[in-house]
């Protein structure tokens, strides 16, 4: 197993655990806003210590890259984590993981409409199948069949946001180390979370020990370490091959949430996930001779 897949697999497991950790933090006394702020204050502090460490050669972003880094940080960090954290107020960890795991479908749309890749009729059929799967997963979040919950919509928003980050960060990885880039994204992405600062001391004082440990865990591992190992994976191998590991992330999400929180997704959501994966396979394998869902950003 090469280095890219080792880093990629480590990232998938770490990220999969974050969905259950978020639910544990929310159940233990943290509000959604205070939880997302806490995890990114922790992560931003870690990156600041690294950047200021005398022996590290940490570079500031080039002037021409500041706008791209800012937009990707606000999209891939701020929008993504607000959607995930607030979405999990009403959506189980396993179902959230399945919805986010459908991000390659949105990346395909970016490749088609933004990066101007061509896709044949079979590719469009695959996209249709994939989005049918998303509809089924979303319907499975509600007690009433085929009713879309607000939490599910927020998590779908997160899936779109992370697709944008994955599609357009590759070019930056050619000019910055994975740690530098992740630090930039984290610092920029943390700024909007500061709106949640009022009242955070109350949550810190009244949250359970499990909630505190969950907040610390997601601040260090899925947030700081996870994004670094993922960037290392992308910079060490082909994006299309590495990103294919995202297809198995929901399996770990379901298992971890099931054993940790005793949350298991409904059959409709599981069927939806299978359909969504089938759609991704059709788009990537049959829809075009060149895979459309992981094109390297220009």
Secondary structure, DSSP 8 states (H G I E B T S, - for coil): --HHHHHHHHHHHHHHHHHHHHHHHHHTT--HHHHHHHHHHHHHHHHHHHHH-TT-------GGGHHHHHHHHIIIIIIHHHHHHHHTTTS-HHHHHHHHTTHHHHHHHHHHHTS-----HHHHHHHHHHHHHHHHHHHTTSSSTT---HHHHHHHHHHHHHHHHHHHSHHHHTTS-HHHHHHHHHHHHHHGGGGG-TTHHHHHHHS-HHHHHHHHHHIIIIIIIHHHHHHHHHHHS-HHHHHTTHHHHHHHHHHHHHHHH-----HHHHHHHHHHHHHHHIIIIIS-SS-STT----
